[in-house]
Amino acid sequence: MLKNAFLTLLSLAIAIGGGGASVWYALKIQDGVSAIRIGQWTAFPDIGTPAADPYSKARVAREGVLALGRAEGLSFVAENDAAGDQLKRECSYRIEGGFPTARFWTLYAADQSLGVVETGKPRLAALQSYEVLRRADNSVTISVGHHPMPGNWLLTDGSGRMYFVLTFYDTPIASSTGLSDVSLPRIVKAGCDA
């Protein structure tokens, strides 16, 4: 009798624990259901629409974010550089290349919760399209790190894992047909502090 009760409790613990862990994993990874990957960047284009999958809806509910609708814009998240290594706050990077057509875009360095990285300084770890310097071909190079750099500089500080969040507002790429020929900037590691 005691053996049957123990086995029943063990089975329930494994089922509940395994189910909870699988849901946590599905909500945590960036390559989830209905994700679109362009280079190092991942987006969930259906996240703010009625057609969003249950995992996307759960991700929005868990994080407490206001998801953009398809006509409003699209957010991309990068967790790795061009070499496939995880982004780290103690390293410096270059984000280089062209940006798709959009009325406005923002780029910020994010922590695990996808909130803006705390720099401990008045300058935020964020840039937007109206303040960047562009080359003659309309491409942009952004230096990322905690040491000041000439040109476009995105301040980061601290140590640990980091993400980049790139959001385009009022853009044709938010439509389902606009993602087929989009190219996003590359993230190249420039070096790390020892």
Number of C-alpha atoms within 10 A of each C-alpha: 5 7 8 9 10 11 11 12 12 12 12 12 12 12 12 12 11 12 12 12 12 12 12 12 12 17 20 13 10 19 15 16 15 15 15 16 16 18 16 19 24 20 22 21 25 22 25 20 15 9 11 16 14 11 16 24 18 16 16 16 12 10 12 9 9 9 18 19 15 20 15 14 23 26 21 21 22 24 22 21 21 13 10 11 11 15 22 23 25 18 21 21 21 22 22 16 18 18 17 19 14 16 13 14 21 15 20 23 27 23 17 13 11 15 13 20 23 17 14 10 10 7 11 16 23 19 19 14 16 10 8 14 14 15 11 7 8 10 14 21 20 22 24 26 24 18 12 12 13 7 13 19 21 25 25 29 20 16 10 13 15 25 24 25 22 23 20 25 20 16 20 20 22 22 14 11 9 12 16 9 9 13 14 17 20 20 27 20 20 12 12 12 7 5
